[in-house]
């Protein structure tokens, strides 16, 4: 499978459902924050992966990871989190430009 040939939605679906360790690891280092965030919805993700994402440079990813049930590395966030950071919308259907919360 060539990842470059997949659409973003196909990658998001795969990130949420794959059980293949190599794919989980590839998605873990994806430059796309939606893919890394979608990976946190995958039941096959390991605690080590969740802990890595808890310290992701993108707060939209790290906040969700730090609240994941498998996360053992706790961290604090500022009290003034934007609605986007805590958003629970499925990444496959997320459209920040048309967010009803804005």
Rosetta blueprint (number, residue, H / E / L):
1 X L
2 X L
3 X H
4 X H
5 X H
6 X L
7 X L
8 X H
9 X H
10 X H
11 X H
12 X H
13 X H
14 X H
15 X H
16 X H
17 X H
18 X L
19 X L
20 X L
21 X H
22 X H
23 X H
24 X H
25 X H
26 X H
27 X H
28 X H
29 X L
30 X L
31 X L
32 X L
33 X H
34 X H
35 X H
36 X H
37 X H
38 X H
39 X H
40 X L
41 X L
42 X L
43 X L
44 X L
45 X L
46 X L
47 X H
48 X H
49 X H
50 X H
51 X H
52 X H
53 X H
54 X L
55 X L
56 X L
57 X L
58 X L
59 X H
60 X H
61 X H
62 X H
63 X H
64 X H
65 X H
66 X H
67 X L
68 X L
69 X L
70 X L
71 X L
72 X L
73 X L
74 X L
75 X L
76 X L
77 X L
78 X L
79 X L
80 X L
81 X L
82 X L
83 X L
84 X L
85 X L
86 X L
87 X L
88 X L
89 X L
90 X L
91 X L
92 X L
93 X L
94 X L
95 X L
96 X H
97 X H
98 X H
99 X L
100 X L
101 X L
102 X L
